[in-house]
Amino acid sequence: MTAPEPAPETGTPGDETPRARIMRWRKAERERQIAARMAMDAAERRGLAAAIGERLDAAVGDVAGRIVSTYWPFRGEPDLRPWMEAVAVRGGRCALPIVVGKGAPLIFRTWRHGEALARGVWNIPIPEAGAEVTPDVVISPVVGFDRDAFRLGYGGGFFDRTLAGLADKGFRPLVVGVGYGLAEIPTIHPLPHDIPMRGIVTERETVWPEPAATPAGR
């Protein structure tokens, strides 16, 4: 695994704004993290995903009667599809997030193994006909994360926008980030729009930050 890029406060052109420095650093860190997980052997990724699923059981608790949004694995993300099937067996309903447009929040549609899929943004499979729902639990993949449970994503802002919109409507699902332990970084240098996860689950541990990590007003 290569070393992270220098922190955004150092080694950057003097005419950049602080936000621009952070966004440039995030782009480089995102590329580094994705390359590291893509370099892992597929069998190793499967084993780590299984361990993450076991920790998720404890983090999420009883799923009976609850709607659990997960995701379709993309670019080496932990494959939680077997865990989704287990959720359905235990009485939960699974959903997948759908990008409906640039700058718009995600929507969630129910899906279970065997139901038809269509191709969504970036050719990621999405439910062809599932019901639109509001999840009780949101499992969000991370590109990187820190111990305050801030998530480095792909840069589109979809999850932050979606979680803020749900909160505005009075919905506060349990939001858990998932990723490999190697994705941990000292900080993502959070900006005002960044919303921390309630916790982060890796194959090694579950990180539950102190409530003080949540920005004021969130």
C-alpha positions in Angstrom: 0.0 0.0 0.0 1.4 3.4 -1.0 1.8 6.3 1.5 -1.0 8.8 1.6 -0.7 12.2 -0.1 0.6 15.1 2.1 -2.1 16.7 4.2 -3.9 19.5 2.3 -2.2 22.2 4.5 1.2 21.3 3.1 2.9 21.1 -0.3 0.1 23.0 -2.1 0.1 26.1 -4.3 -0.3 29.3 -2.2 -3.1 30.7 -4.4 -5.5 27.8 -3.6 -8.3 28.3 -1.1 -8.5 25.9 1.9 -11.5 24.2 0.4 -9.7 23.7 -2.9 -6.7 22.2 -1.2 -8.9 19.8 0.7 -10.8 18.8 -2.5 -7.6 18.3 -4.4 -6.2 16.2 -1.5 -9.4 14.1 -1.4 -9.2 13.4 -5.1 -5.7 12.0 -4.7 -6.6 10.0 -1.6 -9.7 8.6 -3.3 -7.6 7.3 -6.2 -5.0 5.8 -3.8 -7.6 4.0 -1.8 -9.5 2.6 -4.8 -6.2 1.4 -6.3 -5.3 -0.3 -3.0 -8.5 -2.3 -2.7 -8.6 -3.2 -6.4 -5.1 -4.7 -6.0 -6.4 -7.1 -3.4 -7.1 -10.7 -4.4 -10.8 -11.4 -5.1 -10.7 -14.3 -2.6 -9.3 -12.0 0.1 -12.0 -9.5 -0.6 -14.7 -12.1 -0.2 -13.2 -13.2 3.2 -13.1 -9.7 4.5 -16.6 -9.0 3.3 -17.8 -12.0 5.2 -16.1 -10.7 8.4 -17.7 -7.3 7.8 -21.1 -9.0 7.5 -20.7 -10.7 10.9 -19.8 -7.4 12.5 -22.8 -5.7 10.9 -25.1 -8.2 12.5 -24.0 -6.9 15.9 -24.0 -3.3 14.8 -27.4 -3.3 13.3 -29.2 -5.7 15.6 -32.6 -7.3 14.9 -33.6 -6.6 11.3 -37.1 -8.2 11.5 -39.6 -5.7 10.1 -36.9 -3.1 9.2 -35.9 -1.8 5.8 -32.2 -2.0 5.3 -30.5 -0.2 2.4 -27.2 -1.6 1.2 -25.5 -1.3 -2.2 -24.4 -3.2 -5.2 -20.6 -3.7 -5.0 -18.5 -1.4 -7.2 -14.8 -1.1 -7.9 -13.7 -3.6 -5.2 -16.1 -2.6 -2.4 -17.0 -5.2 0.1 -19.6 -7.5 -1.5 -22.5 -7.7 1.0 -25.0 -9.5 -1.2 -24.8 -12.7 0.9 -25.5 -10.5 3.9 -28.5 -9.0 2.2 -29.9 -12.5 1.6 -29.4 -13.3 5.3 -31.3 -10.1 6.2 -34.3 -11.2 4.1 -34.3 -14.6 5.8 -34.4 -12.9 9.2 -37.5 -10.9 8.3 -35.9 -7.7 7.0 -36.5 -6.0 3.7 -33.5 -4.9 1.6 -33.3 -1.8 -0.6 -30.8 -0.4 -3.0 -30.0 3.3 -3.5 -30.6 4.9 -6.9 -29.1 8.0 -8.4 -31.9 10.0 -10.1 -29.9 13.0 -11.2 -26.9 15.2 -10.5 -27.4 17.3 -7.4 -30.5 15.3 -6.4 -30.8 13.0 -3.3 -30.8 9.3 -3.7 -34.0 7.3 -3.7 -34.3 3.7 -2.3 -36.2 0.8 -3.9 -36.7 -2.6 -2.4 -34.9 -5.6 -3.9 -34.1 -9.2 -3.1 -32.1 -11.9 -4.8 -33.7 -13.1 -8.0 -35.7 -9.9 -8.8 -35.1 -8.1 -12.0 -32.3 -5.5 -12.2 -31.7 -2.6 -14.6 -28.6 -0.6 -15.4 -28.2 2.7 -13.5 -25.5 5.3 -13.3 -22.0 4.0 -14.0 -23.8 0.7 -15.1 -24.4 -0.2 -11.4 -27.4 -2.6 -11.2 -30.6 -1.1 -9.7 -34.0 -2.6 -9.0 -36.2 -2.6 -12.1 -39.5 -2.4 -10.2 -39.0 -2.3 -6.5 -41.2 -0.1 -4.2 -39.7 3.2 -3.2 -39.1 3.2 0.5 -37.5 5.2 3.3 -34.9 2.9 5.0 -34.6 2.3 8.7 -30.9 1.4 8.3 -28.5 2.7 5.6 -25.3 0.8 5.0 -23.0 3.1 3.1 -19.7 1.9 1.4 -16.7 4.1 2.1 -13.6 4.8 0.0 -11.9 6.1 3.1 -12.9 6.9 6.7 -11.6 8.4 9.9 -12.2 7.5 13.5 -14.8 10.2 13.9 -16.8 8.2 11.3 -16.5 10.7 8.6 -16.7 9.0 5.2 -14.6 9.7 2.1 -16.9 8.8 -0.8 -16.7 9.2 -4.6 -17.1 13.0 -4.5 -20.6 13.3 -5.8 -22.1 14.2 -2.4 -25.1 11.9 -2.9 -25.1 10.3 0.6 -24.6 13.6 2.4 -27.3 15.2 0.4 -29.7 12.3 1.0 -29.1 12.1 4.7 -29.6 15.8 5.1 -32.8 15.6 3.2 -34.1 12.7 5.3 -33.2 14.6 8.5 -35.2 17.6 7.3 -38.2 15.4 6.9 -37.8 14.0 10.4 -36.2 10.6 9.3 -33.0 9.7 11.0 -32.0 6.1 10.0 -29.2 4.2 11.5 -26.3 5.0 9.2 -23.3 2.7 9.2 -20.3 3.0 6.9 -18.5 -0.2 5.8 -15.1 -0.6 4.3 -11.8 -2.5 4.7 -9.6 -1.7 7.6 -6.9 -0.5 5.2 -9.2 2.4 4.2 -8.7 4.1 7.6 -7.0 7.5 7.4 -6.2 10.0 10.2 -8.9 12.5 9.0 -10.9 13.2 5.8 -10.6 16.9 6.7 -14.4 17.3 7.1 -16.1 20.3 5.5 -19.4 21.8 6.7 -21.5 19.7 4.4 -20.0 16.4 5.5 -22.2 14.3 7.7 -20.6 11.5 9.8 -21.8 8.0 9.9 -23.2 6.7 13.2 -20.4 4.1 13.0 -17.9 2.4 10.7 -17.7 -1.4 10.4 -14.6 -3.1 9.0 -13.3 -6.6 9.1 -11.2 -5.7 12.2 -13.6 -3.6 14.3 -16.6 -1.4 14.7 -15.9 2.2 15.3 -18.5 4.1 17.3 -17.3 7.7 17.7 -18.1 10.0 20.6 -21.3 12.1 20.0 -19.1 15.2 20.0 -17.8 14.1 16.5 -21.1 15.1 15.0 -21.0 18.7 13.7 -23.2 21.2 15.5 -26.7 21.3 14.2 -26.6 17.8 12.7 
